[in-house]
Amino acid sequence: MKETWFTYIIRCTNGSLYTGSTNHVIRRWHQHRQGTGAKYLKAHKPKAMVYMEELPDRSAACVREYEIKQYSKEKKESLIESSGV
C-alpha cells in the first residue's frame, strides 16, 4: 500500500509563509508548533496551516514543494485563496 503525502503552507505570526511536505500532517503540525520541526519555524512562530495538497507519493510531494517554494509571495497567496482551506 502506497503512502499518501501532502505539501502544505503554514502562515507564521509575522505573516511569512513556510512550505513543506509530510506523510503525516497532524504530527508534523505538532512538531512545528513545539519547535522540533523545521529550523525556520523555530524563529518564525507558526500561526495556521493555510494550504494543503494531497499527492500520491514522497517524490511528487517534494517536487510540488520545490515548485511552490519558487512562487512569489503573491502567487502563494493566490494559491491559498483559491484552495478555500
C-alpha positions in Angstrom: 0.0 0.0 0.0 1.4 3.4 -1.0 1.6 6.2 1.5 -0.3 9.5 0.7 1.9 12.5 1.0 1.0 16.2 1.4 2.5 19.5 0.5 1.4 22.3 2.8 1.9 26.0 3.6 2.0 27.5 7.1 1.4 31.1 7.8 3.6 32.4 10.6 2.7 35.1 13.1 4.8 37.6 11.3 2.9 37.0 8.0 5.6 35.0 6.3 4.8 31.7 4.6 6.6 28.3 5.1 6.2 25.4 2.6 6.8 21.8 3.5 5.8 18.2 2.8 5.0 15.2 5.0 3.1 11.9 5.1 1.5 12.8 8.5 0.1 16.3 8.6 -1.1 16.3 12.2 2.2 15.0 13.6 4.2 17.5 11.5 2.0 20.4 12.6 2.6 19.5 16.3 6.3 19.2 15.6 6.3 22.7 14.1 4.3 24.2 17.0 6.7 22.6 19.6 9.8 23.9 17.8 11.1 20.5 16.9 10.2 20.7 13.2 11.8 23.0 10.6 14.6 25.4 11.7 12.8 28.3 10.0 9.7 27.8 12.2 11.8 27.9 15.4 12.5 31.6 14.6 9.1 32.3 12.9 6.3 31.0 15.1 3.6 29.1 13.1 0.1 30.5 13.3 -2.0 28.4 11.0 -1.8 25.8 8.2 -3.4 27.7 5.3 -2.9 25.3 2.4 -2.6 21.5 1.9 -2.4 19.4 -1.2 -2.6 15.6 -1.3 -0.1 13.8 -3.5 0.4 10.2 -4.4 4.0 9.7 -3.0 7.0 11.4 -1.5 8.6 12.2 -4.8 5.6 14.0 -6.1 5.3 15.9 -2.8 8.9 17.0 -2.9 8.6 18.1 -6.5 5.4 20.1 -5.6 7.1 21.6 -2.5 10.0 22.8 -4.6 7.6 24.2 -7.2 5.7 26.2 -4.6 8.8 27.5 -3.0 9.8 29.1 -6.3 6.5 31.1 -6.3 6.4 34.7 -5.3 4.6 35.5 -2.1 1.7 37.0 -4.2 1.4 33.7 -6.2 1.4 31.7 -2.9 -1.3 33.9 -1.5 -3.4 33.4 -4.7 -2.9 29.6 -4.4 -4.0 29.7 -0.7 -7.1 31.9 -1.6 -8.2 29.5 -4.4 -7.9 26.4 -2.2 -10.5 27.5 0.3 -8.7 25.9 3.3 
